[in-house]
Amino acid sequence: MIERPRLRVDVPGDGYHRNLISCQVACPVHTDARGYVRAIADGRFEEAYLLARGPNPLASICGRVCGAPCEAACRRGKVPRVDDDGRFVAEDRPIAIRALKRFACERYGAEARPASEVLRAVRDYVPAISADAEEMAALVRASVSGQFALAAGERVAVIGAGPAGLAAAHDLALMGFLTVVFEAESVPAGMLALGVPAYRLPRELIRREVAVIEALGVEVRCGVVVGRDVSLAQIRREHVAVIIAVGAKSSRGLGLPGERGPRVFGGVDLLRAVALGVPLDIGREVVVIGGGNVAYDVARTVVRQIAYDTARTAARLAGIGRVCLVSLETLDEMPADTLEILEGDEEGIERLNGWGPVGIDRDPGGVVRGVAFRRCVRVYDQERRFSPVFDDDARKTVPCDTVLLSVGQMPDVGFLADGGADIEQLRPGWPKADLRTLASTAPGVFIAGDLAHGTRLLIDAVASGKLAARSVYEYVTGRAIRSEAVTAHLPLERYQRERGYESIRRVSVPVRDPSERLARPDTCVEEGYGETAAMREASRCLDCGVTPVFDGTRCVLCGGCADVCPTQCLKLVSLSDLESHEDLSHAIRGALGHVTDVAEHSAILKDEDRCIRCALCAMRCPADAITMERATCNTNWSVS
Ligand SMILES: Cc1cc2nc3c(=O)[nH]c(=O)nc-3n(C[C@H](O)[C@H](O)[C@H](O)COP(=O)(O)OP(=O)(O)OC[C@H]3O[C@@H](n4cnc5c(N)ncnc54)[C@H](O)[C@@H]3O)c2cc1C
């Protein structure tokens, strides 16, 4: 007789329900995205902002341009979408978490009120259910109440005012350090100000969010190049600790024939020039090499510059110019976000997929005439490692007068020569850091942001700046700021969902028309949600912090809960159908004592991916065996 395969199940243990809140788990600073989305759905907009701001000093900036790992993890994007009759229609789409954060920030964030008011609101805020009582929110409160003996005004230096440096400085100031940030450029915020184009992130918003950090007492010294105006050795002498967060701002080259010379630029150099209003000799037939988001920032910025120049000088210039983005990858493989590709297409960027550059053609006078490409037949090997293969017989030349290389960035840590001899490098240009503490090999020197972990998202840089600040605290004071997450379950007496929330389609974020976008280079593409749209979109949130909890002692095994479940996520099975493992045996012993015949007992299984927290099971249960409960995560934090 063939035995039926047994089901492998997870048994909820400590932290299980907390980990179901996938948006919060995916966020590098563990923002309670679920919390602020639900607050928006309920019309509690200021609370939504404060939940977003608690662990993230750059919440308003993130509301515009965060890479939003929370959205990628959102469970709504994975559950089946059902129609009004409860029939499966298709996979659903995630909650527009980033756009909702923007909505809350626009009402109560740095863009809406003076820095002092933002700080006061953050400090006074004590969440009713502190599902997100992360260290930061607690730290903000503690710094005011004097609850803990924090630092005693020691001087700490941060090199680089990008998101990592700013987040570190913010937290250091709250801990009681005198913090100075040395920034090479004339403006703070690193790649946010010099890379991310203004049509995605307004400069005034950056200024206002940085002003909140300065209002905490952080001194940002712009226009000071470490290694030129001040040495690392001097900074180390004058400060008890140093965080190096200089990012990776040098464009990588490809070493192509013809690459060196006029009118071949690094993509981030072009973005920096445009951001600072520095004139750059760009032609009107531009090839951008690269297939990622940065390549799109470059191409879309050039399209805007050409359109703007054309509008201003239409009488004198013939033709409107052309921007062609060429990537090794096919359209499906391109690392750029789908939205970037779509909007780039709308704005008239030509796209060539599956071609690798072999050289830049210049005429005898050195003038760029085009880029020669060969067909790329494969980019990644079977292990998804970058390993391109080319067909040398398939070639083409794309005529152009300017080439922009957007194939990655490198750090420039030349300043380590004076004062950084004891900082070991992992490979040339990349200092070695203990990823648990971000300590370098030199005492009192920490590494944060892109320089510590390679180029990633802005929110990764924020998380690493915060970690570096905590490590500085421990290094300087000999004490550690520790946090311990404690999960508790709160029964919800009158839990109810919005009518029809399960069939509401994702509310698109309104965007401006391409012609309007191109009319002025810094016109924001996304317009953001209004109140009605935001509340509707937020109401789609599945509220993963809530879960039905089954009381086995009351259950009468009627199966009504499974029958009524619209996503068929519940299943009543015999215990003998389950694959035995230690956790399961332990749970069975806990519930039933020593069982001799498991076939006599049953279990309710729940498919967590499909449960939409509708509570129909709880309503249907004739024995009141199911309660809807909120898993709350309080963080007990201490300094030891
Ligand atoms: C074009 C572009 C667009 C991006 N768009 C997004 C996006 O939409 N969403 C997202 O999540 N992420 C995005 N990123 C990634 C994100 O911006 C970075 O991961 C993040 O900025 C890294 O932060 P950081 O603080 O480590 O470094 P940076 O932001 O690079 O900041 C480092 C700072 O150090 C300063 N510095 C360097 N050398 C010295 C020196 N010798 N002395 C003094 N100061 C110095 C620099 O001037 C700079 O201000 C983008 C990146 C680029 C390049």
The ligand as an SDF file (V2000), in Angstrom:
LIG
                    3D

 53 58  0  0  0  0  0  0  0  0999 V2000
   21.7080   58.1890   -9.3120 C   0  0  0  0  0  0  0  0  0  0  0  0
   21.2790   57.4040   -8.0950 C   0  0  0  0  0  0  0  0  0  0  0  0
   19.9410   57.2680   -7.8270 C   0  0  0  0  0  0  0  0  0  0  0  0
   19.5330   56.5390   -6.7090 C   0  0  0  0  0  0  0  0  0  0  0  0
   18.1990   56.4200   -6.4780 N   0  0  0  0  0  0  0  0  0  0  0  0
   17.7850   55.7290   -5.3890 C   0  0  0  0  0  0  0  0  0  0  0  0
   16.4040   55.6180   -5.1230 C   0  0  0  0  0  0  0  0  0  0  0  0
   15.5560   56.1220   -5.8490 O   0  0  0  0  0  0  0  0  0  0  0  0
   16.0230   54.9210   -4.0290 N   0  0  0  0  0  0  0  0  0  0  0  0
   16.9290   54.3350   -3.1810 C   0  0  0  0  0  0  0  0  0  0  0  0
   16.5180   53.7180   -2.2050 O   0  0  0  0  0  0  0  0  0  0  0  0
   18.2550   54.4380   -3.4130 N   0  0  0  0  0  0  0  0  0  0  0  0
   18.7010   55.1230   -4.4990 C   0  0  0  0  0  0  0  0  0  0  0  0
   20.0350   55.2280   -4.7580 N   0  0  0  0  0  0  0  0  0  0  0  0
   20.9900   54.6390   -3.8050 C   0  0  0  0  0  0  0  0  0  0  0  0
   21.2520   55.5920   -2.6310 C   0  0  0  0  0  0  0  0  0  0  0  0
   21.2370   56.9240   -3.0320 O   0  0  0  0  0  0  0  0  0  0  0  0
   22.5660   55.2550   -1.9820 C   0  0  0  0  0  0  0  0  0  0  0  0
   22.5480   53.8990   -1.5880 O   0  0  0  0  0  0  0  0  0  0  0  0
   22.8300   56.1250   -0.7670 C   0  0  0  0  0  0  0  0  0  0  0  0
   22.8530   57.4900   -1.1250 O   0  0  0  0  0  0  0  0  0  0  0  0
   24.1490   55.7510   -0.1070 C   0  0  0  0  0  0  0  0  0  0  0  0
   24.3110   56.5660    0.9950 O   0  0  0  0  0  0  0  0  0  0  0  0
   25.7340   56.8910    1.6260 P   0  0  0  0  0  0  0  0  0  0  0  0
   25.4670   57.8370    2.7230 O   0  0  0  0  0  0  0  0  0  0  0  0
   26.4290   55.6380    1.9260 O   0  0  0  0  0  0  0  0  0  0  0  0
   26.5700   57.5780    0.4580 O   0  0  0  0  0  0  0  0  0  0  0  0
   26.3050   58.8650   -0.4210 P   0  0  0  0  0  0  0  0  0  0  0  0
   24.8720   59.1480   -0.5990 O   0  0  0  0  0  0  0  0  0  0  0  0
   27.1130   58.6640   -1.6500 O   0  0  0  0  0  0  0  0  0  0  0  0
   26.9430   60.0450    0.4310 O   0  0  0  0  0  0  0  0  0  0  0  0
   28.3130   60.1050    0.6720 C   0  0  0  0  0  0  0  0  0  0  0  0
   28.6840   61.5340    0.9530 C   0  0  0  0  0  0  0  0  0  0  0  0
   30.0650   61.5890    1.3190 O   0  0  0  0  0  0  0  0  0  0  0  0
   30.6380   62.7420    0.7280 C   0  0  0  0  0  0  0  0  0  0  0  0
   32.0940   62.5510    0.5950 N   0  0  0  0  0  0  0  0  0  0  0  0
   32.7460   61.7040   -0.2320 C   0  0  0  0  0  0  0  0  0  0  0  0
   34.0740   61.8530   -0.0850 N   0  0  0  0  0  0  0  0  0  0  0  0
   34.2650   62.8080    0.8500 C   0  0  0  0  0  0  0  0  0  0  0  0
   35.4150   63.4110    1.4290 C   0  0  0  0  0  0  0  0  0  0  0  0
   36.6410   63.0510    1.0740 N   0  0  0  0  0  0  0  0  0  0  0  0
   35.2480   64.3790    2.3550 N   0  0  0  0  0  0  0  0  0  0  0  0
   34.0030   64.7570    2.7410 C   0  0  0  0  0  0  0  0  0  0  0  0
   32.8770   64.2160    2.2160 N   0  0  0  0  0  0  0  0  0  0  0  0
   33.0140   63.2540    1.2930 C   0  0  0  0  0  0  0  0  0  0  0  0
   29.9650   62.8030   -0.6170 C   0  0  0  0  0  0  0  0  0  0  0  0
   30.0790   64.0850   -1.1990 O   0  0  0  0  0  0  0  0  0  0  0  0
   28.5300   62.4400   -0.2600 C   0  0  0  0  0  0  0  0  0  0  0  0
   27.7750   63.5610    0.0850 O   0  0  0  0  0  0  0  0  0  0  0  0
   20.4900   55.9460   -5.8620 C   0  0  0  0  0  0  0  0  0  0  0  0
   21.8420   56.0750   -6.1430 C   0  0  0  0  0  0  0  0  0  0  0  0
   22.2470   56.7950   -7.2520 C   0  0  0  0  0  0  0  0  0  0  0  0
   23.7110   56.9180   -7.5580 C   0  0  0  0  0  0  0  0  0  0  0  0
  1  2  1  0
  2  3  1  0
  2 52  2  0
  3  4  2  0
  4  5  1  0
  4 50  1  0
  5  6  2  0
  6  7  1  0
  6 13  1  0
  7  8  2  0
  7  9  1  0
  9 10  1  0
 10 11  2  0
 10 12  1  0
 12 13  2  0
 13 14  1  0
 14 15  1  0
 14 50  1  0
 15 16  1  0
 16 17  1  0
 16 18  1  0
 18 19  1  0
 18 20  1  0
 20 21  1  0
 20 22  1  0
 22 23  1  0
 23 24  1  0
 24 25  2  0
 24 26  1  0
 24 27  1  0
 27 28  1  0
 28 29  2  0
 28 30  1  0
 28 31  1  0
 31 32  1  0
 32 33  1  0
 33 34  1  0
 33 48  1  0
 34 35  1  0
 35 36  1  0
 35 46  1  0
 36 37  1  0
 36 45  1  0
 37 38  2  0
 38 39  1  0
 39 40  1  0
 39 45  2  0
 40 41  1  0
 40 42  2  0
 42 43  1  0
 43 44  2  0
 44 45  1  0
 46 47  1  0
 46 48  1  0
 48 49  1  0
 50 51  2  0
 51 52  1  0
 52 53  1  0
M  END
$$$$
